[in-house]
Amino acid sequence: MLKWALIFFLISIVAGFFGFSGVSAAAAGIAKVLFFIFIVLFAIFLVIAFATGAMVL
């Protein structure tokens, strides 16, 4: 998921460089949502791993 967030971030930068502000804003919004979903899932799995004392995956 983090990989996709980085891909959309790069799309946003390239689109902004070439002047496609609408595409850039949309890609940046998608990247932001994916990044926050990644952070939430990471925190949940971290808490589960500490609670059980085992490797989760």
mmCIF file as Biopython writes it, N, C-alpha, C and O atoms, coordinates in Angstrom:
data_model
#
loop_
_atom_site.group_PDB
_atom_site.id
_atom_site.type_symbol
_atom_site.label_atom_id
_atom_site.label_alt_id
_atom_site.label_comp_id
_atom_site.label_asym_id
_atom_site.label_entity_id
_atom_site.label_seq_id
_atom_site.pdbx_PDB_ins_code
_atom_site.Cartn_x
_atom_site.Cartn_y
_atom_site.Cartn_z
_atom_site.occupancy
_atom_site.B_iso_or_equiv
_atom_site.auth_seq_id
_atom_site.auth_asym_id
_atom_site.pdbx_PDB_model_num
ATOM 1   N N  . MET A ? 1  ? 0.834  -1.182  0.000   1.0 0.0 1  A 1 
ATOM 2   C CA . MET A ? 1  ? 0.000  0.000   0.000   1.0 0.0 1  A 1 
ATOM 3   C C  . MET A ? 1  ? 0.879  1.246   0.000   1.0 0.0 1  A 1 
ATOM 4   O O  . MET A ? 1  ? 0.567  2.242   -0.654  1.0 0.0 1  A 1 
ATOM 5   N N  . LEU A ? 2  ? 1.959  1.179   0.727   1.0 0.0 2  A 1 
ATOM 6   C CA . LEU A ? 2  ? 2.875  2.317   0.746   1.0 0.0 2  A 1 
ATOM 7   C C  . LEU A ? 2  ? 3.488  2.527   -0.636  1.0 0.0 2  A 1 
ATOM 8   O O  . LEU A ? 2  ? 3.751  3.659   -1.043  1.0 0.0 2  A 1 
ATOM 9   N N  . LYS A ? 3  ? 3.713  1.420   -1.354  1.0 0.0 3  A 1 
ATOM 10  C CA . LYS A ? 3  ? 4.251  1.522   -2.713  1.0 0.0 3  A 1 
ATOM 11  C C  . LYS A ? 3  ? 3.294  2.295   -3.617  1.0 0.0 3  A 1 
ATOM 12  O O  . LYS A ? 3  ? 3.723  3.138   -4.405  1.0 0.0 3  A 1 
ATOM 13  N N  . TRP A ? 4  ? 1.998  2.005   -3.503  1.0 0.0 4  A 1 
ATOM 14  C CA . TRP A ? 4  ? 1.017  2.708   -4.324  1.0 0.0 4  A 1 
ATOM 15  C C  . TRP A ? 4  ? 0.917  4.178   -3.945  1.0 0.0 4  A 1 
ATOM 16  O O  . TRP A ? 4  ? 0.717  5.031   -4.810  1.0 0.0 4  A 1 
ATOM 17  N N  . ALA A ? 5  ? 1.055  4.479   -2.656  1.0 0.0 5  A 1 
ATOM 18  C CA . ALA A ? 5  ? 1.043  5.879   -2.223  1.0 0.0 5  A 1 
ATOM 19  C C  . ALA A ? 5  ? 2.223  6.629   -2.846  1.0 0.0 5  A 1 
ATOM 20  O O  . ALA A ? 5  ? 2.075  7.767   -3.291  1.0 0.0 5  A 1 
ATOM 21  N N  . LEU A ? 6  ? 3.382  5.993   -2.876  1.0 0.0 6  A 1 
ATOM 22  C CA . LEU A ? 6  ? 4.552  6.628   -3.489  1.0 0.0 6  A 1 
ATOM 23  C C  . LEU A ? 6  ? 4.383  6.798   -4.996  1.0 0.0 6  A 1 
ATOM 24  O O  . LEU A ? 6  ? 4.815  7.803   -5.561  1.0 0.0 6  A 1 
ATOM 25  N N  . ILE A ? 7  ? 3.760  5.826   -5.641  1.0 0.0 7  A 1 
ATOM 26  C CA . ILE A ? 7  ? 3.520  5.925   -7.084  1.0 0.0 7  A 1 
ATOM 27  C C  . ILE A ? 7  ? 2.591  7.102   -7.381  1.0 0.0 7  A 1 
ATOM 28  O O  . ILE A ? 7  ? 2.861  7.887   -8.290  1.0 0.0 7  A 1 
ATOM 29  N N  . PHE A ? 8  ? 1.498  7.232   -6.623  1.0 0.0 8  A 1 
ATOM 30  C CA . PHE A ? 8  ? 0.589  8.347   -6.851  1.0 0.0 8  A 1 
ATOM 31  C C  . PHE A ? 8  ? 1.251  9.680   -6.509  1.0 0.0 8  A 1 
ATOM 32  O O  . PHE A ? 8  ? 0.953  10.696  -7.136  1.0 0.0 8  A 1 
ATOM 33  N N  . PHE A ? 9  ? 2.145  9.686   -5.524  1.0 0.0 9  A 1 
ATOM 34  C CA . PHE A ? 9  ? 2.879  10.903  -5.191  1.0 0.0 9  A 1 
ATOM 35  C C  . PHE A ? 9  ? 3.767  11.323  -6.360  1.0 0.0 9  A 1 
ATOM 36  O O  . PHE A ? 9  ? 3.834  12.503  -6.702  1.0 0.0 9  A 1 
ATOM 37  N N  . LEU A ? 10 ? 4.445  10.358  -6.966  1.0 0.0 10 A 1 
ATOM 38  C CA . LEU A ? 10 ? 5.291  10.668  -8.118  1.0 0.0 10 A 1 
ATOM 39  C C  . LEU A ? 10 ? 4.463  11.133  -9.314  1.0 0.0 10 A 1 
ATOM 40  O O  . LEU A ? 10 ? 4.874  12.035  -10.044 1.0 0.0 10 A 1 
ATOM 41  N N  . ILE A ? 11 ? 3.307  10.521  -9.513  1.0 0.0 11 A 1 
ATOM 42  C CA . ILE A ? 11 ? 2.404  10.967  -10.588 1.0 0.0 11 A 1 
ATOM 43  C C  . ILE A ? 11 ? 1.989  12.410  -10.336 1.0 0.0 11 A 1 
ATOM 44  O O  . ILE A ? 11 ? 1.924  13.212  -11.268 1.0 0.0 11 A 1 
ATOM 45  N N  . SER A ? 12 ? 1.710  12.740  -9.088  1.0 0.0 12 A 1 
ATOM 46  C CA . SER A ? 12 ? 1.321  14.094  -8.727  1.0 0.0 12 A 1 
ATOM 47  C C  . SER A ? 12 ? 2.434  15.096  -9.029  1.0 0.0 12 A 1 
ATOM 48  O O  . SER A ? 12 ? 2.180  16.178  -9.560  1.0 0.0 12 A 1 
ATOM 49  N N  . ILE A ? 13 ? 3.659  14.730  -8.688  1.0 0.0 13 A 1 
ATOM 50  C CA . ILE A ? 13 ? 4.783  15.639  -8.940  1.0 0.0 13 A 1 
ATOM 51  C C  . ILE A ? 13 ? 5.000  15.847  -10.433 1.0 0.0 13 A 1 
ATOM 52  O O  . ILE A ? 13 ? 5.199  16.976  -10.881 1.0 0.0 13 A 1 
ATOM 53  N N  . VAL A ? 14 ? 4.964  14.768  -11.200 1.0 0.0 14 A 1 
ATOM 54  C CA . VAL A ? 14 ? 5.178  14.873  -12.648 1.0 0.0 14 A 1 
ATOM 55  C C  . VAL A ? 14 ? 4.047  15.660  -13.301 1.0 0.0 14 A 1 
ATOM 56  O O  . VAL A ? 14 ? 4.299  16.508  -14.156 1.0 0.0 14 A 1 
ATOM 57  N N  . ALA A ? 15 ? 2.813  15.390  -12.908 1.0 0.0 15 A 1 
ATOM 58  C CA . ALA A ? 15 ? 1.678  16.117  -13.478 1.0 0.0 15 A 1 
ATOM 59  C C  . ALA A ? 15 ? 1.746  17.597  -13.120 1.0 0.0 15 A 1 
ATOM 60  O O  . ALA A ? 15 ? 1.427  18.451  -13.947 1.0 0.0 15 A 1 
ATOM 61  N N  . GLY A ? 16 ? 2.158  17.905  -11.898 1.0 0.0 16 A 1 
ATOM 62  C CA . GLY A ? 16 ? 2.304  19.307  -11.505 1.0 0.0 16 A 1 
ATOM 63  C C  . GLY A ? 16 ? 3.404  19.998  -12.283 1.0 0.0 16 A 1 
ATOM 64  O O  . GLY A ? 16 ? 3.280  21.174  -12.628 1.0 0.0 16 A 1 
ATOM 65  N N  . PHE A ? 17 ? 4.476  19.282  -12.561 1.0 0.0 17 A 1 
ATOM 66  C CA . PHE A ? 17 ? 5.583  19.847  -13.331 1.0 0.0 17 A 1 
ATOM 67  C C  . PHE A ? 17 ? 5.148  20.218  -14.741 1.0 0.0 17 A 1 
ATOM 68  O O  . PHE A ? 17 ? 5.569  21.238  -15.286 1.0 0.0 17 A 1 
ATOM 69  N N  . PHE A ? 18 ? 4.295  19.369  -15.330 1.0 0.0 18 A 1 
ATOM 70  C CA . PHE A ? 18 ? 3.838  19.623  -16.691 1.0 0.0 18 A 1 
ATOM 71  C C  . PHE A ? 18 ? 2.598  20.509  -16.760 1.0 0.0 18 A 1 
ATOM 72  O O  . PHE A ? 18 ? 2.105  20.794  -17.851 1.0 0.0 18 A 1 
ATOM 73  N N  . GLY A ? 19 ? 2.095  20.943  -15.624 1.0 0.0 19 A 1 
ATOM 74  C CA . GLY A ? 19 ? 0.995  21.906  -15.614 1.0 0.0 19 A 1 
ATOM 75  C C  . GLY A ? 19 ? -0.388 21.310  -15.520 1.0 0.0 19 A 1 
ATOM 76  O O  . GLY A ? 19 ? -1.371 22.034  -15.676 1.0 0.0 19 A 1 
ATOM 77  N N  . PHE A ? 20 ? -0.505 20.028  -15.273 1.0 0.0 20 A 1 
ATOM 78  C CA . PHE A ? 20 ? -1.814 19.400  -15.123 1.0 0.0 20 A 1 
ATOM 79  C C  . PHE A ? 20 ? -2.227 19.474  -13.658 1.0 0.0 20 A 1 
ATOM 80  O O  . PHE A ? 20 ? -2.083 18.504  -12.914 1.0 0.0 20 A 1 
ATOM 81  N N  . SER A ? 21 ? -2.739 20.632  -13.252 1.0 0.0 21 A 1 
ATOM 82  C CA . SER A ? 21 ? -3.017 20.855  -11.831 1.0 0.0 21 A 1 
ATOM 83  C C  . SER A ? 21 ? -4.157 19.975  -11.322 1.0 0.0 21 A 1 
ATOM 84  O O  . SER A ? 21 ? -4.124 19.548  -10.168 1.0 0.0 21 A 1 
ATOM 85  N N  . GLY A ? 22 ? -5.160 19.694  -12.148 1.0 0.0 22 A 1 
ATOM 86  C CA . GLY A ? 22 ? -6.264 18.839  -11.724 1.0 0.0 22 A 1 
ATOM 87  C C  . GLY A ? 22 ? -5.825 17.418  -11.458 1.0 0.0 22 A 1 
ATOM 88  O O  . GLY A ? 22 ? -6.195 16.818  -10.449 1.0 0.0 22 A 1 
ATOM 89  N N  . VAL A ? 23 ? -5.035 16.883  -12.368 1.0 0.0 23 A 1 
ATOM 90  C CA . VAL A ? 23 ? -4.510 15.533  -12.211 1.0 0.0 23 A 1 
ATOM 91  C C  . VAL A ? 23 ? -3.564 15.480  -11.013 1.0 0.0 23 A 1 
ATOM 92  O O  . VAL A ? 23 ? -3.555 14.511  -10.253 1.0 0.0 23 A 1 
ATOM 93  N N  . SER A ? 24 ? -2.778 16.526  -10.862 1.0 0.0 24 A 1 
ATOM 94  C CA . SER A ? 24 ? -1.833 16.580  -9.751  1.0 0.0 24 A 1 
ATOM 95  C C  . SER A ? 24 ? -2.558 16.592  -8.409  1.0 0.0 24 A 1 
ATOM 96  O O  . SER A ? 24 ? -2.155 15.889  -7.482  1.0 0.0 24 A 1 
ATOM 97  N N  . ALA A ? 25 ? -3.609 17.374  -8.299  1.0 0.0 25 A 1 
ATOM 98  C CA . ALA A ? 25 ? -4.365 17.443  -7.046  1.0 0.0 25 A 1 
ATOM 99  C C  . ALA A ? 25 ? -5.057 16.118  -6.752  1.0 0.0 25 A 1 
ATOM 100 O O  . ALA A ? 25 ? -5.090 15.674  -5.604  1.0 0.0 25 A 1 
ATOM 101 N N  . ALA A ? 26 ? -5.606 15.492  -7.775  1.0 0.0 26 A 1 
ATOM 102 C CA . ALA A ? 26 ? -6.281 14.208  -7.575  1.0 0.0 26 A 1 
ATOM 103 C C  . ALA A ? 26 ? -5.290 13.128  -7.143  1.0 0.0 26 A 1 
ATOM 104 O O  . ALA A ? 26 ? -5.569 12.361  -6.221  1.0 0.0 26 A 1 
ATOM 105 N N  . ALA A ? 27 ? -4.146 13.066  -7.798  1.0 0.0 27 A 1 
ATOM 106 C CA . ALA A ? 27 ? -3.141 12.070  -7.443  1.0 0.0 27 A 1 
ATOM 107 C C  . ALA A ? 27 ? -2.585 12.318  -6.042  1.0 0.0 27 A 1 
ATOM 108 O O  . ALA A ? 27 ? -2.316 11.369  -5.305  1.0 0.0 27 A 1 
ATOM 109 N N  . ALA A ? 28 ? -2.414 13.578  -5.673  1.0 0.0 28 A 1 
ATOM 110 C CA . ALA A ? 28 ? -1.935 13.898  -4.330  1.0 0.0 28 A 1 
ATOM 111 C C  . ALA A ? 28 ? -2.969 13.500  -3.283  1.0 0.0 28 A 1 
ATOM 112 O O  . ALA A ? 28 ? -2.611 13.014  -2.211  1.0 0.0 28 A 1 
ATOM 113 N N  . GLY A ? 29 ? -4.239 13.702  -3.585  1.0 0.0 29 A 1 
ATOM 114 C CA . GLY A ? 29 ? -5.293 13.292  -2.656  1.0 0.0 29 A 1 
ATOM 115 C C  . GLY A ? 29 ? -5.333 11.785  -2.465  1.0 0.0 29 A 1 
ATOM 116 O O  . GLY A ? 29 ? -5.487 11.302  -1.343  1.0 0.0 29 A 1 
ATOM 117 N N  . ILE A ? 30 ? -5.196 11.046  -3.549  1.0 0.0 30 A 1 
ATOM 118 C CA . ILE A ? 30 ? -5.172 9.584   -3.465  1.0 0.0 30 A 1 
ATOM 119 C C  . ILE A ? 30 ? -3.956 9.121   -2.678  1.0 0.0 30 A 1 
ATOM 120 O O  . ILE A ? 30 ? -4.062 8.218   -1.848  1.0 0.0 30 A 1 
ATOM 121 N N  . ALA A ? 31 ? -2.803 9.730   -2.932  1.0 0.0 31 A 1 
ATOM 122 C CA . ALA A ? 31 ? -1.590 9.360   -2.212  1.0 0.0 31 A 1 
ATOM 123 C C  . ALA A ? 31 ? -1.736 9.628   -0.721  1.0 0.0 31 A 1 
ATOM 124 O O  . ALA A ? 31 ? -1.273 8.839   0.103   1.0 0.0 31 A 1 
ATOM 125 N N  . LYS A ? 32 ? -2.376 10.734  -0.374  1.0 0.0 32 A 1 
ATOM 126 C CA . LYS A ? 32 ? -2.560 11.073  1.042   1.0 0.0 32 A 1 
ATOM 127 C C  . LYS A ? 32 ? -3.471 10.066  1.728   1.0 0.0 32 A 1 
ATOM 128 O O  . LYS A ? 32 ? -3.190 9.635   2.846   1.0 0.0 32 A 1 
ATOM 129 N N  . VAL A ? 33 ? -4.554 9.691   1.072   1.0 0.0 33 A 1 
ATOM 130 C CA . VAL A ? 33 ? -5.484 8.712   1.653   1.0 0.0 33 A 1 
ATOM 131 C C  . VAL A ? 33 ? -4.805 7.363   1.837   1.0 0.0 33 A 1 
ATOM 132 O O  . VAL A ? 33 ? -4.930 6.749   2.896   1.0 0.0 33 A 1 
ATOM 133 N N  . LEU A ? 34 ? -4.086 6.894   0.819   1.0 0.0 34 A 1 
ATOM 134 C CA . LEU A ? 34 ? -3.400 5.613   0.920   1.0 0.0 34 A 1 
ATOM 135 C C  . LEU A ? 34 ? -2.346 5.625   2.016   1.0 0.0 34 A 1 
ATOM 136 O O  . LEU A ? 34 ? -2.163 4.630   2.717   1.0 0.0 34 A 1 
ATOM 137 N N  . PHE A ? 35 ? -1.649 6.753   2.166   1.0 0.0 35 A 1 
ATOM 138 C CA . PHE A ? 35 ? -0.625 6.839   3.203   1.0 0.0 35 A 1 
ATOM 139 C C  . PHE A ? 35 ? -1.250 6.759   4.590   1.0 0.0 35 A 1 
ATOM 140 O O  . PHE A ? 35 ? -0.721 6.067   5.461   1.0 0.0 35 A 1 
ATOM 141 N N  . PHE A ? 36 ? -2.360 7.449   4.812   1.0 0.0 36 A 1 
ATOM 142 C CA . PHE A ? 36 ? -2.987 7.407   6.126   1.0 0.0 36 A 1 
ATOM 143 C C  . PHE A ? 36 ? -3.604 6.034   6.418   1.0 0.0 36 A 1 
ATOM 144 O O  . PHE A ? 36 ? -3.596 5.587   7.565   1.0 0.0 36 A 1 
ATOM 145 N N  . ILE A ? 37 ? -4.135 5.368   5.397   1.0 0.0 37 A 1 
ATOM 146 C CA . ILE A ? 37 ? -4.617 4.003   5.594   1.0 0.0 37 A 1 
ATOM 147 C C  . ILE A ? 37 ? -3.455 3.094   5.978   1.0 0.0 37 A 1 
ATOM 148 O O  . ILE A ? 37 ? -3.597 2.243   6.857   1.0 0.0 37 A 1 
ATOM 149 N N  . PHE A ? 38 ? -2.299 3.267   5.321   1.0 0.0 38 A 1 
ATOM 150 C CA . PHE A ? 38 ? -1.112 2.486   5.654   1.0 0.0 38 A 1 
ATOM 151 C C  . PHE A ? 38 ? -0.689 2.721   7.100   1.0 0.0 38 A 1 
ATOM 152 O O  . PHE A ? 38 ? -0.368 1.770   7.813   1.0 0.0 38 A 1 
ATOM 153 N N  . ILE A ? 39 ? -0.687 3.971   7.536   1.0 0.0 39 A 1 
ATOM 154 C CA . ILE A ? 39 ? -0.280 4.293   8.907   1.0 0.0 39 A 1 
ATOM 155 C C  . ILE A ? 39 ? -1.227 3.650   9.915   1.0 0.0 39 A 1 
ATOM 156 O O  . ILE A ? 39 ? -0.779 3.104   10.923  1.0 0.0 39 A 1 
ATOM 157 N N  . VAL A ? 40 ? -2.532 3.709   9.650   1.0 0.0 40 A 1 
ATOM 158 C CA . VAL A ? 40 ? -3.521 3.119   10.558  1.0 0.0 40 A 1 
ATOM 159 C C  . VAL A ? 40 ? -3.336 1.604   10.631  1.0 0.0 40 A 1 
ATOM 160 O O  . VAL A ? 40 ? -3.329 1.036   11.724  1.0 0.0 40 A 1 
ATOM 161 N N  . LEU A ? 41 ? -3.189 0.949   9.488   1.0 0.0 41 A 1 
ATOM 162 C CA . LEU A ? 41 ? -2.997 -0.500  9.486   1.0 0.0 41 A 1 
ATOM 163 C C  . LEU A ? 41 ? -1.691 -0.893  10.162  1.0 0.0 41 A 1 
ATOM 164 O O  . LEU A ? 41 ? -1.635 -1.898  10.871  1.0 0.0 41 A 1 
ATOM 165 N N  . PHE A ? 42 ? -0.648 -0.112  9.949   1.0 0.0 42 A 1 
ATOM 166 C CA . PHE A ? 42 ? 0.624  -0.387  10.610  1.0 0.0 42 A 1 
ATOM 167 C C  . PHE A ? 42 ? 0.477  -0.305  12.129  1.0 0.0 42 A 1 
ATOM 168 O O  . PHE A ? 42 ? 0.988  -1.159  12.853  1.0 0.0 42 A 1 
ATOM 169 N N  . ALA A ? 43 ? -0.215 0.717   12.603  1.0 0.0 43 A 1 
ATOM 170 C CA . ALA A ? 43 ? -0.416 0.875   14.045  1.0 0.0 43 A 1 
ATOM 171 C C  . ALA A ? 43 ? -1.240 -0.271  14.620  1.0 0.0 43 A 1 
ATOM 172 O O  . ALA A ? 43 ? -0.940 -0.766  15.707  1.0 0.0 43 A 1 
ATOM 173 N N  . ILE A ? 44 ? -2.275 -0.696  13.901  1.0 0.0 44 A 1 
ATOM 174 C CA . ILE A ? 44 ? -3.116 -1.804  14.371  1.0 0.0 44 A 1 
ATOM 175 C C  . ILE A ? 44 ? -2.296 -3.086  14.470  1.0 0.0 44 A 1 
ATOM 176 O O  . ILE A ? 44 ? -2.366 -3.790  15.478  1.0 0.0 44 A 1 
ATOM 177 N N  . PHE A ? 45 ? -1.520 -3.396  13.430  1.0 0.0 45 A 1 
ATOM 178 C CA . PHE A ? 45 ? -0.710 -4.609  13.464  1.0 0.0 45 A 1 
ATOM 179 C C  . PHE A ? 45 ? 0.395  -4.524  14.517  1.0 0.0 45 A 1 
ATOM 180 O O  . PHE A ? 45 ? 0.768  -5.539  15.105  1.0 0.0 45 A 1 
ATOM 181 N N  . LEU A ? 46 ? 0.912  -3.341  14.755  1.0 0.0 46 A 1 
ATOM 182 C CA . LEU A ? 46 ? 1.928  -3.175  15.794  1.0 0.0 46 A 1 
ATOM 183 C C  . LEU A ? 46 ? 1.346  -3.449  17.177  1.0 0.0 46 A 1 
ATOM 184 O O  . LEU A ? 46 ? 1.983  -4.112  17.996  1.0 0.0 46 A 1 
ATOM 185 N N  . VAL A ? 47 ? 0.153  -2.949  17.440  1.0 0.0 47 A 1 
ATOM 186 C CA . VAL A ? 47 ? -0.511 -3.186  18.720  1.0 0.0 47 A 1 
ATOM 187 C C  . VAL A ? 47 ? -0.834 -4.675  18.884  1.0 0.0 47 A 1 
ATOM 188 O O  . VAL A ? 47 ? -0.640 -5.235  19.963  1.0 0.0 47 A 1 
ATOM 189 N N  . ILE A ? 48 ? -1.320 -5.308  17.831  1.0 0.0 48 A 1 
ATOM 190 C CA . ILE A ? 48 ? -1.626 -6.741  17.899  1.0 0.0 48 A 1 
ATOM 191 C C  . ILE A ? 48 ? -0.363 -7.547  18.166  1.0 0.0 48 A 1 
ATOM 192 O O  . ILE A ? 48 ? -0.385 -8.491  18.956  1.0 0.0 48 A 1 
ATOM 193 N N  . ALA A ? 49 ? 0.737  -7.185  17.514  1.0 0.0 49 A 1 
ATOM 194 C CA . ALA A ? 49 ? 1.988  -7.909  17.709  1.0 0.0 49 A 1 
ATOM 195 C C  . ALA A ? 49 ? 2.491  -7.767  19.140  1.0 0.0 49 A 1 
ATOM 196 O O  . ALA A ? 49 ? 2.965  -8.741  19.724  1.0 0.0 49 A 1 
ATOM 197 N N  . PHE A ? 50 ? 2.396  -6.583  19.706  1.0 0.0 50 A 1 
ATOM 198 C CA . PHE A ? 50 ? 2.841  -6.400  21.086  1.0 0.0 50 A 1 
ATOM 199 C C  . PHE A ? 50 ? 1.909  -7.096  22.073  1.0 0.0 50 A 1 
ATOM 200 O O  . PHE A ? 50 ? 2.358  -7.598  23.104  1.0 0.0 50 A 1 
ATOM 201 N N  . ALA A ? 51 ? 0.613  -7.127  21.761  1.0 0.0 51 A 1 
ATOM 202 C CA . ALA A ? 51 ? -0.352 -7.758  22.667  1.0 0.0 51 A 1 
ATOM 203 C C  . ALA A ? 51 ? -0.187 -9.271  22.703  1.0 0.0 51 A 1 
ATOM 204 O O  . ALA A ? 51 ? -0.287 -9.884  23.766  1.0 0.0 51 A 1 
ATOM 205 N N  . THR A ? 52 ? 0.064  -9.871  21.553  1.0 0.0 52 A 1 
ATOM 206 C CA . THR A ? 52 ? 0.194  -11.326 21.495  1.0 0.0 52 A 1 
ATOM 207 C C  . THR A ? 52 ? 1.622  -11.788 21.723  1.0 0.0 52 A 1 
ATOM 208 O O  . THR A ? 52 ? 1.844  -12.936 22.106  1.0 0.0 52 A 1 
ATOM 209 N N  . GLY A ? 53 ? 2.577  -10.929 21.498  1.0 0.0 53 A 1 
ATOM 210 C CA . GLY A ? 53 ? 3.979  -11.304 21.647  1.0 0.0 53 A 1 
ATOM 211 C C  . GLY A ? 53 ? 4.472  -12.184 20.529  1.0 0.0 53 A 1 
ATOM 212 O O  . GLY A ? 53 ? 5.487  -12.867 20.668  1.0 0.0 53 A 1 
ATOM 213 N N  . ALA A ? 54 ? 3.760  -12.173 19.418  1.0 0.0 54 A 1 
ATOM 214 C CA . ALA A ? 54 ? 4.136  -13.024 18.286  1.0 0.0 54 A 1 
ATOM 215 C C  . ALA A ? 54 ? 4.261  -12.177 17.025  1.0 0.0 54 A 1 
ATOM 216 O O  . ALA A ? 54 ? 3.863  -11.013 16.978  1.0 0.0 54 A 1 
ATOM 217 N N  . MET A ? 55 ? 4.822  -12.805 16.024  1.0 0.0 55 A 1 
ATOM 218 C CA . MET A ? 55 ? 4.958  -12.147 14.737  1.0 0.0 55 A 1 
ATOM 219 C C  . MET A ? 55 ? 3.632  -12.207 14.010  1.0 0.0 55 A 1 
ATOM 220 O O  . MET A ? 55 ? 3.057  -13.288 13.881  1.0 0.0 55 A 1 
ATOM 221 N N  . VAL A ? 56 ? 3.126  -11.081 13.529  1.0 0.0 56 A 1 
ATOM 222 C CA . VAL A ? 56 ? 1.842  -11.032 12.844  1.0 0.0 56 A 1 
ATOM 223 C C  . VAL A ? 56 ? 2.107  -10.818 11.363  1.0 0.0 56 A 1 
ATOM 224 O O  . VAL A ? 56 ? 2.764  -9.853  10.972  1.0 0.0 56 A 1 
ATOM 225 N N  . LEU A ? 57 ? 1.587  -11.733 10.538  1.0 0.0 57 A 1 
ATOM 226 C CA . LEU A ? 57 ? 1.637  -11.589 9.095   1.0 0.0 57 A 1 
ATOM 227 C C  . LEU A ? 57 ? 1.367  -12.843 8.381   1.0 0.0 57 A 1 
ATOM 228 O O  . LEU A ? 57 ? 1.377  -12.866 7.150   1.0 0.0 57 A 1 
#
